C-alpha cells in the first residue's frame, strides 16, 4: 500500500473541542501502541489519578496481564496506602488475561468473552474506562482499539519509535508509507465507522521529551506534524524523561500524590514542573465531563503558588 492510497477512516475525528460524553456509558480511553517501553502504564495511572482527583469515577483495565505492570503499579499503591495508614484515590481495576486455548478462533472468542465480562459490570456506572494495552499486536489489543473513544499513543521522542507510525526517508524526512500499527488503527477506525460508532479521537503523545532544542527534536516535530495531517491524529506533549517516575512505581505513587502528608519522595521544583506536565496532558485530551456531574470542590488545577510553597 502506498501513502497515496492510505487515507483516514471516513470519520477520523481530529477533535479540537471537548468531546461529548456518550449517553449512559463511560468514555473509553485506550492507551495503545505496539512497542514496549513507551510509558503506557505510567501514563495510564497518572491520568487515572488526575481524573479521580477531579471527582470522576474511573475504571482501569490491564490487557497485558502476563507482564502486569499496570496491575502491579496499583497493587503497590494499595500496599503503600495500607502501610502508611493513608487514603489514596483508587480506580476500579480488572486484569484481562489472554486465553490458553490452542484453537485460534476459540481463543479469540474466549478473550472477547473475558474482555466483555470485565468491562460490562462497570461501563455504565463509571465516567471513564482506561485500558492499558500490551506493547505487541494481540487480539485483545485490537479488540480494545475498537472500543476507544479516545486513543492515546505514547511515543518516545525518537525516530526509532516513530517507525511505529511510518517509514521515513532518511535523506528527505518524507513519509514513505504508513507502518503496520498505523494501518491497524485505520482499519479499526473504519470498522467503528461502519458499525455506526462515534469517531475516534487519536492523540499521539510525544513522551520523554528532552529539554534541549536538539535537531532530532525539531525533525520529529516536522515529521509528526506532516504525518498527523495525512492519517488523522493530534499531537500532544507528554511526560519528560525524569528518574522520579521510576522511583514512584515501587510505592504505586504518582506525581499528583506527592503533596499528601509529605510522605514518599520529597517534592522539588522539578517535580512541580513534572506535575504540571501531567495536568497539561490530561487537558490536551479534551475528555468530556458528564452533565450530571456536580462540580468538584477540589480544582482540577491548583494555583501555581500552592505548588511553589509545597516545594519550598
LINBEL-V402000 format. One record per residue. N is the residue number from 0. RES is the residue in three letters. SS is DSSP state (H for helix, E for strand, C for the rest). PSI is psi in degrees with one decimal (none if undefined). OMEGA is omega in radians with two decimals (none if undefined). Layout:
{{N,RES,SS,PSI,OMEGA} {N,RES,SS,PSI,OMEGA}}
This chain:
{{0,UNK,C,127.9,3.11} {1,UNK,C,165.3,-3.11} {2,UNK,C,-31.3,-3.14} {3,UNK,C,-26.7,3.11} {4,UNK,C,-21.2,-3.05} {5,UNK,C,112.7,-3.11} {6,UNK,C,155.0,3.08} {7,UNK,C,164.7,3.05} {8,UNK,C,162.2,-3.07} {9,UNK,C,-29.7,3.13} {10,UNK,C,63.7,-3.02} {11,UNK,C,75.9,-3.05} {12,UNK,C,124.3,2.94} {13,UNK,C,79.1,-2.92} {14,UNK,C,132.3,3.05} {15,UNK,C,-27.0,3.12} {16,UNK,C,168.2,3.13} {17,UNK,C,134.3,-3.10} {18,UNK,C,146.8,3.08} {19,UNK,C,139.3,3.13} {20,UNK,C,149.1,3.03} {21,UNK,C,130.7,-3.08} {22,UNK,C,125.6,3.03} {23,UNK,C,31.0,3.11} {24,UNK,C,146.2,3.13} {25,UNK,C,148.2,2.98} {26,UNK,E,123.8,-3.04} {27,UNK,E,119.6,3.08} {28,UNK,E,113.3,3.11} {29,UNK,E,127.7,3.09} {30,UNK,E,108.0,-2.97} {31,UNK,C,145.8,2.85} {32,UNK,C,-170.7,-3.14} {33,UNK,C,34.7,-3.12} {34,UNK,C,132.6,3.08} {35,UNK,C,164.1,3.04} {36,UNK,C,18.3,-3.12} {37,UNK,C,1.3,3.08} {38,UNK,C,26.1,-3.09} {39,UNK,H,-47.7,-3.08} {40,UNK,H,-41.5,3.09} {41,UNK,H,-43.9,3.11} {42,UNK,H,-43.4,-3.11} {43,UNK,H,-46.1,-3.10} {44,UNK,H,-39.0,3.12} {45,UNK,H,-40.5,3.10} {46,UNK,H,-42.2,3.14} {47,UNK,H,-45.7,-3.12} {48,UNK,H,-38.2,3.10} {49,UNK,H,-42.6,3.13} {50,UNK,H,-39.9,3.10} {51,UNK,H,-41.3,3.12} {52,UNK,H,-25.0,-3.14} {53,UNK,C,6.9,3.08} {54,UNK,C,5.5,-3.13} {55,UNK,C,154.9,3.02} {56,UNK,C,125.9,-2.97} {57,UNK,E,135.2,2.98} {58,UNK,E,142.5,3.13} {59,UNK,E,150.3,-3.09} {60,UNK,E,134.2,3.10} {61,UNK,E,109.5,3.13} {62,UNK,C,-0.6,3.09} {63,UNK,C,59.4,-3.01} {64,UNK,C,-27.9,3.13} {65,UNK,C,-47.3,3.07} {66,UNK,C,-47.9,2.98} {67,UNK,C,22.7,-3.08} {68,UNK,H,-45.1,-3.12} {69,UNK,H,-45.1,3.13} {70,UNK,H,-41.1,3.13} {71,UNK,H,-35.6,3.08} {72,UNK,H,-45.7,-3.13} {73,UNK,H,-35.0,3.05} {74,UNK,H,-43.6,3.10} {75,UNK,H,-36.6,-3.13} {76,UNK,H,-46.5,3.12} {77,UNK,H,-40.8,3.13} {78,UNK,H,-39.8,3.13} {79,UNK,H,-44.6,-3.14} {80,UNK,H,-41.1,3.12} {81,UNK,H,-42.4,-3.11} {82,UNK,H,-37.5,-3.09} {83,UNK,H,-8.3,-3.12} {84,UNK,C,37.3,-3.13} {85,UNK,C,165.6,3.07} {86,UNK,C,130.9,3.04} {87,UNK,C,138.3,3.11} {88,UNK,C,131.9,-3.10} {89,UNK,C,137.2,3.04} {90,UNK,C,164.9,2.89} {91,UNK,E,129.5,-3.02} {92,UNK,E,145.1,3.05} {93,UNK,E,142.0,3.03} {94,UNK,E,141.1,-3.14} {95,UNK,C,103.0,-3.11} {96,UNK,C,156.5,3.07} {97,UNK,C,158.5,-3.14} {98,UNK,C,149.5,3.07} {99,UNK,C,5.2,-3.14} {100,UNK,C,143.2,-3.07} {101,UNK,C,-38.2,-3.12} {102,UNK,C,130.7,-3.04} {103,UNK,H,-47.2,-3.12} {104,UNK,H,-42.4,3.13} {105,UNK,H,-38.2,3.13} {106,UNK,H,-41.8,3.13} {107,UNK,H,-39.8,3.09} {108,UNK,H,-38.7,3.11} {109,UNK,H,-44.2,-3.13} {110,UNK,H,-37.2,3.06} {111,UNK,H,-42.9,3.11} {112,UNK,H,-41.7,3.12} {113,UNK,H,-42.2,-3.13} {114,UNK,H,-48.0,-3.11} {115,UNK,H,-33.5,3.12} {116,UNK,H,-31.7,3.10} {117,UNK,H,-37.2,-3.03} {118,UNK,H,-42.0,-2.98} {119,UNK,H,-38.3,-3.11} {120,UNK,C,-20.7,-3.04} {121,UNK,C,-13.5,-2.98} {122,UNK,C,-27.5,-3.13} {123,UNK,C,-1.3,-3.05} {124,UNK,C,-5.0,3.09} {125,UNK,C,166.3,3.13} {126,UNK,C,-34.6,-3.10} {127,UNK,E,138.2,2.99} {128,UNK,E,119.5,-3.11} {129,UNK,E,120.6,-3.06} {130,UNK,E,118.3,3.09} {131,UNK,E,121.4,-3.05} {132,UNK,C,161.4,3.13} {133,UNK,C,159.7,3.07} {134,UNK,C,45.5,3.13} {135,UNK,C,169.6,3.14} {136,UNK,C,112.9,3.09} {137,UNK,C,161.1,3.10} {138,UNK,H,-42.0,3.12} {139,UNK,H,-41.4,3.13} {140,UNK,H,-44.9,3.13} {141,UNK,H,-38.5,3.12} {142,UNK,H,-43.3,3.13} {143,UNK,H,-37.3,-3.14} {144,UNK,H,-30.5,3.14} {145,UNK,H,-16.8,3.13} {146,UNK,H,-10.5,-2.96} {147,UNK,C,126.5,2.86} {148,UNK,C,-39.5,3.01} {149,UNK,E,128.7,3.05} {150,UNK,E,119.7,3.13} {151,UNK,E,119.7,-3.12} {152,UNK,E,101.8,3.07} {153,UNK,E,137.8,-3.08} {154,UNK,E,115.9,3.04} {155,UNK,E,142.8,-2.98} {156,UNK,C,69.0,3.12} {157,UNK,C,157.2,3.13} {158,UNK,H,-17.8,3.05} {159,UNK,H,-45.9,-3.14} {160,UNK,H,-30.4,3.12} {161,UNK,H,-24.3,3.10} {162,UNK,C,-18.9,3.06} {163,UNK,C,-30.7,-3.05} {164,UNK,C,-34.8,-3.06} {165,UNK,E,156.2,3.00} {166,UNK,E,132.0,-3.04} {167,UNK,E,134.2,3.05} {168,UNK,C,122.8,-3.04} {169,UNK,C,-23.7,-3.10} {170,UNK,C,-39.7,-3.05} {171,UNK,C,-13.0,-3.05} {172,UNK,C,22.2,3.07} {173,UNK,C,151.2,3.13} {174,UNK,E,119.4,-3.12} {175,UNK,E,-50.3,3.13} {176,UNK,E,160.2,3.11} {177,UNK,E,158.4,3.09} {178,UNK,C,175.3,3.13} {179,UNK,H,-40.4,-3.12} {180,UNK,H,-42.8,3.11} {181,UNK,H,-40.6,3.10} {182,UNK,H,-40.0,-3.13} {183,UNK,H,-42.5,3.11} {184,UNK,H,-42.2,3.13} {185,UNK,H,-43.9,-3.14} {186,UNK,H,-40.2,3.13} {187,UNK,H,-36.0,3.11} {188,UNK,H,-38.0,3.07} {189,UNK,H,-45.8,-3.13} {190,UNK,H,-42.9,3.13} {191,UNK,H,-39.9,3.14} {192,UNK,H,-42.2,3.13} {193,UNK,H,-35.6,-3.13} {194,UNK,C,0.4,3.10} {195,UNK,C,16.7,3.14} {196,UNK,C,165.9,3.09} {197,UNK,C,151.6,3.09} {198,UNK,C,149.3,3.12} {199,UNK,C,127.3,3.06} {200,UNK,E,107.6,-3.09} {201,UNK,E,122.7,-3.14} {202,UNK,E,122.7,3.05} {203,UNK,E,122.0,-3.04} {204,UNK,E,119.9,3.10} {205,UNK,E,104.1,-3.04} {206,UNK,E,157.8,3.09} {207,UNK,C,44.8,3.11} {208,UNK,C,139.6,3.04} {209,UNK,C,147.2,3.10} {210,UNK,C,-9.7,-3.11} {211,UNK,C,142.4,3.12} {212,UNK,C,65.9,-3.07} {213,UNK,C,160.6,3.13} {214,UNK,H,-40.0,3.13} {215,UNK,H,-40.3,-3.12} {216,UNK,H,-42.3,3.13} {217,UNK,H,-42.7,-3.14} {218,UNK,H,-38.2,3.10} {219,UNK,H,-42.3,3.13} {220,UNK,H,-43.7,-3.12} {221,UNK,H,-47.5,-3.08} {222,UNK,H,-42.5,-3.14} {223,UNK,H,-39.9,3.12} {224,UNK,H,-41.4,3.12} {225,UNK,H,-41.9,-3.11} {226,UNK,H,-37.0,-3.14} {227,UNK,H,-39.3,-3.14} {228,UNK,H,-29.8,-3.08} {229,UNK,H,-39.6,-3.02} {230,UNK,H,3.7,2.91} {231,UNK,C,56.4,2.96} {232,UNK,C,166.5,3.03} {233,UNK,E,155.2,3.12} {234,UNK,E,132.4,3.11} {235,UNK,E,146.2,3.05} {236,UNK,E,138.1,-3.11} {237,UNK,C,-135.2,-3.05} {238,UNK,C,135.2,3.14} {239,UNK,C,164.5,3.09} {240,UNK,C,109.5,-3.11} {241,UNK,C,138.9,3.14} {242,UNK,C,-28.8,-3.05} {243,UNK,H,-33.5,-3.13} {244,UNK,H,-38.6,3.12} {245,UNK,H,-36.0,-3.14} {246,UNK,H,-35.2,-3.07} {247,UNK,H,-25.4,-3.04} {248,UNK,H,-43.3,-3.04} {249,UNK,C,-28.0,3.10} {250,UNK,C,2.4,3.11} {251,UNK,C,25.1,-3.09} {252,UNK,C,161.4,2.99} {253,UNK,C,169.7,3.10} {254,UNK,H,-24.2,-3.13} {255,UNK,H,-7.9,-3.14} {256,UNK,H,-12.1,-2.95} {257,UNK,C,-22.6,3.13} {258,UNK,C,-10.7,-2.99} {259,UNK,C,102.7,3.02} {260,UNK,C,9.8,3.13} {261,UNK,C,10.5,-3.13} {262,UNK,C,163.5,-3.13} {263,UNK,C,-166.7,3.13} {264,UNK,C,143.5,-3.14} {265,UNK,C,145.0,-3.10} {266,UNK,C,125.8,3.13} {267,UNK,C,169.9,3.11} {268,UNK,H,-31.9,3.08} {269,UNK,H,-39.2,3.12} {270,UNK,H,-34.6,3.08} {271,UNK,H,-43.6,3.11} {272,UNK,H,-40.3,3.13} {273,UNK,H,-37.7,3.13} {274,UNK,H,-35.6,3.09} {275,UNK,H,-32.5,3.06} {276,UNK,H,-40.6,3.12} {277,UNK,H,-46.0,-3.14} {278,UNK,H,-39.7,3.12} {279,UNK,H,-38.4,3.11} {280,UNK,H,-48.3,-3.13} {281,UNK,H,-41.6,3.13} {282,UNK,H,-37.9,-3.09} {283,UNK,H,-19.6,3.13} {284,UNK,C,-17.3,3.13} {285,UNK,C,42.9,-3.12} {286,UNK,C,149.3,-3.08} {287,UNK,C,158.4,2.94} {288,UNK,C,133.1,3.14} {289,UNK,C,137.0,-3.12} {290,UNK,C,-29.3,-3.09} {291,UNK,C,-13.1,-3.10} {292,UNK,C,132.0,3.02} {293,UNK,C,148.4,3.11} {294,UNK,C,139.5,-3.14} {295,UNK,C,145.1,3.06} {296,UNK,C,-19.8,-3.13} {297,UNK,C,124.5,-3.13} {298,UNK,C,143.9,3.14} {299,UNK,C,-35.1,3.12} {300,UNK,C,118.2,-3.12} {301,UNK,C,156.4,3.11} {302,UNK,C,144.3,-3.12} {303,UNK,H,-32.5,-3.12} {304,UNK,H,-35.0,3.14} {305,UNK,H,-43.4,3.11} {306,UNK,H,-42.6,-3.10} {307,UNK,H,-38.6,3.11} {308,UNK,H,-37.7,-3.13} {309,UNK,H,-29.6,-3.09} {310,UNK,H,-12.4,-3.09} {311,UNK,C,none,none}}
